[in-house]
Amino acid sequence: MTTTTLTVPFRFDVVGSLLRPASLKKAHEQLAAGTITRDQELEIQHTEIKRVVAEQVKLGLKAVTDGEFSRSWWHLDFLWGLTGVGKYDYHQSYKFKGDHTRTDNAELIGKVAYNPDHPFFAAFEYLQSIVPAGVLAKQTIPSPTMLFRDNRSDNWTKFYDSWDAYLNDLAQAYHDTIQHFYDLGCRYIQLDDTTWAFLISKLNDPEADHAAYTKWATDAVTVINAALADLPSDLTVTTHICRGNFKSTYLFSGSYDVVAPYLGQLNYDGLFLEYDNERAGGFEALDQIWNHDDHKRIVLGLVTSKFPELEKTTVIKERVQAATTKVPLRNLALSTQCGFASTEEGNQLTEAQQWAKLALVIGTAKEVWSEA
C-alpha cells in the first residue's frame, strides 16, 4: 500500500476498458480464422492502443490505460495466463439482465503460481513505451477472488491438501505478478472485482447459505491483503467493485451495506464504487468502507458507462456533496461507474459518446476540487 496516497487515484480517473474499434474486432476474428498472423494482429492492436492513449492524454487524464485492447474478457484472459489455470468451455453463459455472454471459463489444472511469461507483461511494456512523461500508465487485472467464482476452483482438492494452502498460493501468485508489473515500471495497478457485488446478492437472499458466503467474504479479505502485503511503498493499488458490465446490462443489485465491513478491511489505496443508479443504494455504507483511513480514496462512479445520455453536472456535484456526510471531500474522487467494454463486445454507445462521458468526469471534478 502506497504511503503517498491522495495523489493517486486522481480526482478524475479512468476505470479501465474502452470500446473496441471495428478494426480490432475484425483483426481478432481474422486471427481466430487463421487469415492473419499474430504479428499482423498485434500491429493493428498497437495502432489502436496508440490512438486511444493519445485521446485520453488529449482529454487531460493523468492516468491512462490501453483500453484492455489486448484481451477479450476483463478477467478470463488474465486468469488463463497464470500457471496452474486453464481455459475450457463451461457451456453456460453469464446470465446478465437481458443478455447472455460467450461460455468461456477458467479452471485449475495444477497448483496456481506466478507466470513470468504472462502475456500481460508484454502488453504493459508496450503501453508504458507510448505514454508521455507526466502521465501514468495504469494496469488493470482481475482480483484474485475471481478464481473463487463460477466453478473455477471446484477441483482444488486435486492439487491441494487444504483450502488455506490454495489461498496462500493464489495470494503469492498475485503478489509476485504485481511485483513484476512494478519492476517493469508500473506504479498504478487496479484489481477489478465482481465478487463483492455477487456477495451482496447472496447475503441479501434469505434462501442463500449465509454462513458459506460469509466465509467467502472473509477468505476474500485474507487473500487480497496477503497479495498486497509488502509491495513497494510507491505503488498505488486500487480496486473497482463492479456489478457486471456486458452490452450495457448488469448482473447484480443491492446496497454495499452487507459487505461494507469487509471492504473496510481491504488494504487498497482506493476503491472505485459504482453509484450511477438506485441499484447501488445510498452512501450510508461509505463510512465503513472508507473506515476513516486518511490514506485511502473513495472514487465515486457517478457517471454511467452503460448509456450515452450525459448526466447533469449540477446533479453530480450534489451527489458528491451528499457523499461528504460520510467521507471527507479530500478523500473522494470521481470516475465513470465502470469501464466501457468489460468484454470486447462493448456497451451500447459510440466512441464519441465514450469520450464525452470521460470529459464530463474531468470537467465536473475540476469544478469540485480546485487542485484537480
C-alpha positions in Angstrom: 0.0 0.0 0.0 1.5 3.3 -1.0 2.4 5.9 1.6 1.9 8.7 -0.9 -1.9 8.4 -1.4 -4.1 11.4 -2.0 -2.3 11.8 -5.3 -3.4 8.6 -6.9 -6.2 7.7 -7.6 -6.7 11.1 -9.2 -9.6 13.4 -8.6 -10.8 12.4 -12.0 -9.8 8.9 -13.1 -10.4 6.2 -15.7 -11.7 2.8 -14.7 -10.0 0.9 -17.5 -11.7 -0.7 -20.5 -12.6 1.3 -23.6 -14.8 0.5 -26.6 -13.0 -1.8 -29.1 -12.8 -0.3 -32.6 -14.2 -2.3 -35.5 -10.7 -2.8 -36.9 -9.6 -4.5 -33.8 -12.6 -6.7 -33.6 -12.1 -7.7 -37.2 -8.4 -8.5 -36.6 -9.4 -10.8 -33.7 -11.8 -12.6 -36.0 -9.2 -12.9 -38.7 -6.6 -14.2 -36.3 -9.1 -16.9 -35.0 -9.8 -17.8 -38.6 -6.1 -18.1 -39.4 -6.3 -15.4 -42.2 -3.8 -13.1 -40.5 -0.8 -13.8 -38.3 -0.4 -12.9 -34.6 2.2 -10.3 -35.6 -0.3 -8.7 -38.0 -3.0 -8.7 -35.3 -0.5 -7.2 -32.9 0.3 -4.4 -35.3 -3.4 -3.4 -35.6 -3.7 -3.7 -31.8 -0.8 -1.4 -31.2 -2.0 1.2 -33.7 -5.4 1.3 -31.9 -3.9 1.4 -28.5 -1.6 4.3 -29.5 -4.7 6.2 -30.8 -6.8 5.8 -27.6 -3.9 6.6 -25.4 -3.4 9.9 -27.3 -7.1 10.6 -26.9 -7.0 10.0 -23.2 -4.0 12.3 -22.9 -5.7 14.9 -25.0 -8.7 14.8 -22.7 -6.4 15.6 -19.8 -6.4 12.2 -17.9 -3.4 11.9 -15.6 -3.6 8.1 -15.8 -4.3 6.2 -19.0 -5.0 2.6 -19.9 -4.6 0.6 -23.1 -8.4 0.2 -23.1 -7.8 -3.5 -22.4 -7.4 -3.9 -26.1 -5.0 -6.9 -25.7 -7.8 -9.1 -24.1 -11.3 -10.3 -24.9 -12.5 -10.6 -21.3 -11.8 -8.2 -18.5 -10.9 -11.2 -16.2 -10.5 -14.5 -18.0 -7.6 -13.7 -20.3 -5.5 -12.8 -17.2 -6.5 -15.9 -15.3 -5.6 -18.1 -18.2 -2.1 -16.6 -18.1 -1.4 -17.8 -14.6 0.5 -21.0 -14.1 -2.0 -23.7 -13.0 -5.0 -22.2 -14.7 -6.5 -23.4 -17.9 -9.3 -22.5 -20.4 -12.3 -24.6 -21.0 -15.9 -24.3 -22.4 -18.3 -24.1 -19.4 -21.3 -24.5 -21.8 -23.1 -21.9 -19.7 -23.1 -18.1 -20.1 -23.2 -15.4 -17.5 -26.9 -14.6 -17.2 -26.9 -10.8 -17.5 -30.2 -9.0 -17.2 -31.5 -9.3 -20.8 -28.4 -10.9 -22.4 -26.1 -13.8 -22.4 -22.3 -14.0 -22.9 -19.9 -16.4 -24.5 -19.3 -19.6 -22.5 -15.5 -19.5 -21.9 -14.3 -20.1 -18.4 -11.2 -20.9 -16.4 -10.3 -23.9 -14.1 -7.5 -25.1 -12.0 -5.2 -27.5 -13.9 -2.4 -27.5 -11.3 -1.0 -25.5 -8.4 -1.6 -21.9 -9.1 1.5 -19.7 -9.4 3.0 -16.6 -10.9 3.9 -16.9 -14.6 7.0 -14.9 -15.5 5.9 -15.1 -19.2 2.4 -13.9 -18.6 1.3 -12.1 -21.8 0.0 -9.1 -19.8 3.6 -8.1 -19.1 4.4 -7.5 -22.8 1.1 -5.6 -23.1 2.1 -3.3 -20.3 5.5 -2.8 -21.7 4.0 -1.5 -24.9 1.6 0.8 -23.0 4.5 2.1 -20.9 6.5 2.8 -24.1 3.9 5.2 -25.6 2.7 7.0 -22.5 4.2 10.6 -22.4 6.1 12.0 -19.5 3.9 13.2 -16.7 1.2 10.6 -17.4 0.8 7.3 -15.5 0.3 4.0 -17.3 -2.5 2.3 -15.4 -2.7 -1.5 -15.4 -5.9 -3.4 -14.7 -6.2 -7.1 -13.7 -9.0 -9.1 -12.1 -9.0 -9.6 -8.3 -7.7 -13.0 -7.1 -11.2 -13.6 -5.8 -12.3 -14.1 -9.4 -10.7 -17.5 -9.2 -13.2 -18.5 -6.4 -16.2 -17.9 -8.6 -18.2 -19.7 -11.2 -16.8 -23.2 -10.6 -13.2 -22.1 -11.3 -11.9 -23.6 -8.1 -14.1 -26.7 -7.9 -11.3 -29.1 -8.4 -8.8 -27.6 -5.9 -8.7 -30.8 -3.9 -6.8 -32.4 -6.9 -3.9 -30.2 -6.2 -4.0 -29.1 -2.5 -4.4 -30.8 0.8 -6.2 -27.7 2.3 -8.1 -24.7 1.1 -5.8 -22.5 3.1 -2.8 -23.8 1.1 -4.6 -23.0 -2.1 -5.3 -19.4 -0.9 -1.7 -19.0 0.1 -0.5 -20.0 -3.4 -3.1 -17.7 -5.0 -2.1 -14.7 -2.9 1.6 -15.4 -3.7 0.9 -15.7 -7.4 -0.8 -12.3 -7.3 1.9 -10.7 -5.2 4.7 -11.9 -7.5 2.7 -10.8 -10.6 2.1 -7.3 -9.2 5.8 -7.1 -8.2 6.7 -8.0 -11.8 4.5 -5.2 -13.1 6.2 -2.8 -10.7 9.7 -4.0 -11.9 8.5 -3.1 -15.5 7.8 0.4 -14.3 4.1 0.2 -13.3 3.2 2.5 -10.4 -0.6 2.2 -10.6 -2.5 -1.1 -10.8 -6.1 -1.9 -10.2 -7.8 -5.2 -9.3 -11.3 -5.4 -10.7 -13.8 -7.4 -8.7 -17.4 -8.5 -9.2 -17.2 -10.8 -6.2 -18.4 -8.2 -3.7 -21.5 -7.5 -5.8 -22.1 -11.2 -6.1 -21.8 -11.5 -2.3 -24.2 -8.5 -1.9 -26.7 -10.5 -3.9 -26.2 -13.7 -1.9 -26.1 -12.2 1.6 -29.4 -10.4 0.8 -31.0 -13.6 -0.4 -32.9 -15.2 2.6 -32.6 -18.6 0.9 -28.8 -18.5 0.4 -26.3 -20.2 2.7 -25.2 -17.1 4.6 -22.5 -18.9 6.6 -20.8 -20.1 3.4 -20.9 -16.7 1.8 -19.6 -15.0 4.9 -16.7 -17.4 4.9 -16.2 -16.5 1.3 -16.0 -12.8 2.2 -13.5 -13.5 5.0 -11.4 -15.5 2.6 -11.5 -12.7 0.0 -10.2 -10.2 2.6 -7.4 -12.7 3.5 -6.2 -13.4 0.0 -6.4 -9.8 -1.2 -4.5 -8.4 1.8 -1.9 -11.2 1.6 -1.4 -10.4 -2.1 -0.9 -6.7 -1.3 1.4 -7.2 1.7 5.0 -5.8 1.5 4.6 -4.3 -2.0 6.7 -1.2 -2.8 5.6 1.9 -1.0 5.4 4.0 -4.2 3.0 1.6 -5.9 -0.7 2.5 -5.8 -3.1 -0.4 -5.8 -6.9 0.2 -6.2 -9.9 -1.9 -6.8 -13.1 -1.4 -8.8 -16.2 -3.1 -7.3 -18.2 -4.0 -10.4 -21.8 -5.2 -10.7 -21.4 -6.7 -14.1 -21.0 -4.9 -17.4 -21.9 -6.6 -20.7 -23.6 -4.8 -23.6 -24.9 -2.2 -21.2 -26.6 -4.8 -19.0 -25.7 -5.9 -15.4 -25.6 -8.9 -13.1 -26.1 -7.7 -9.5 -28.0 -5.2 -7.5 -28.1 -4.1 -3.8 -26.5 -1.6 -1.5 -23.0 -2.0 -0.2 -24.2 -2.4 3.4 -23.7 -6.1 3.9 -20.2 -6.1 2.5 -19.1 -2.8 3.9 -17.3 -4.2 6.9 -15.2 -6.4 4.7 -14.4 -3.7 2.2 -13.3 -1.6 5.0 -10.6 -4.2 5.9 -9.0 -4.2 2.4 -5.6 -2.6 2.2 -6.2 -0.8 -1.0 -5.2 2.8 -1.7 -8.6 3.5 -3.3 -11.9 1.9 -4.1 -13.9 2.7 -7.3 -17.5 2.2 -6.4 -20.5 2.1 -8.8 -23.1 4.7 -7.9 -24.7 5.5 -11.2 -28.3 4.5 -10.3 -30.5 3.3 -7.5 -29.3 -0.3 -7.8 -26.2 0.7 -5.8 -28.2 2.1 -2.8 -27.2 5.2 -0.9 -24.0 6.5 0.6 -24.6 5.2 4.1 -22.1 2.3 3.8 -19.2 4.7 2.8 -18.4 5.3 6.4 -17.5 1.7 6.9 -15.9 1.2 3.5 -13.6 4.2 3.9 -13.0 3.2 7.5 -11.6 6.6 8.4 -8.4 5.9 6.6 -6.8 9.2 5.6 -4.5 7.4 3.1 -7.5 6.0 1.2 -9.6 7.5 -1.6 -13.2 6.6 -2.5 -13.8 7.1 -6.2 -17.4 7.7 -6.8 -18.7 6.2 -10.1 -21.5 8.7 -10.6 -21.4 8.8 -14.4 -22.7 5.7 -16.2 -20.7 4.0 -18.9 -23.7 2.0 -20.0 -25.8 4.6 -21.7 -24.9 7.7 -23.9 -27.1 10.3 -22.2 -24.9 12.8 -20.3 -25.6 13.4 -16.6 -26.1 16.9 -15.4 -23.1 18.5 -13.8 -25.2 20.0 -11.1 -26.6 16.6 -10.1 -23.2 15.0 -10.0 -21.9 17.8 -7.8 -24.9 17.5 -5.5 -24.2 13.7 -5.1 -20.5 14.3 -4.3 -21.6 16.8 -1.7 -24.0 14.2 -0.3 -21.2 11.7 0.0 -19.2 14.1 2.1 -21.5 13.4 5.0 -19.7 10.0 5.2 -16.3 10.7 3.7 -14.4 14.0 3.7 -14.2 15.7 0.3 -10.4 15.4 0.4 -10.8 11.6 0.3 -13.2 11.5 -2.6 -12.7 11.4 -6.3 -14.8 10.9 -9.5 -15.0 8.4 -12.3 -17.4 6.6 -14.6 -19.3 3.8 -12.9 -17.4 1.1 -14.9 -15.4 0.7 -18.0 -17.0 0.9 -21.4 -16.2 -2.6 -22.7 -15.6 -5.2 -20.0 -15.7 -7.7 -22.8 -14.8 -6.9 -26.4 -18.4 -6.7 -27.4 -18.7 -3.3 -25.6 -21.5 -1.2 -24.2 -24.3 0.4 -26.3 -22.8 3.8 -27.1 -20.4 5.3 -29.6 -16.8 6.1 -29.1 -17.6 9.8 -29.3 -20.1 9.3 -26.5 -17.5 7.5 -24.5 -15.1 10.4 -24.8 -17.9 12.8 -23.8 -18.5 10.8 -20.7 -14.9 11.0 -19.7 -14.8 14.7 -20.5 -17.8 15.1 -18.2 -16.0 13.4 -15.4 -12.9 15.6 -15.8 -14.8 18.8 -16.2 -17.0 18.1 -13.1 -14.1 17.1 -11.0 -12.3 20.4 -11.8 -15.4 22.3 -10.5 -15.5 20.2 -7.3 -11.8 20.1 -6.4 -9.7 23.2 -7.2 -6.5 21.3 -7.3 -7.8 18.8 -9.9 
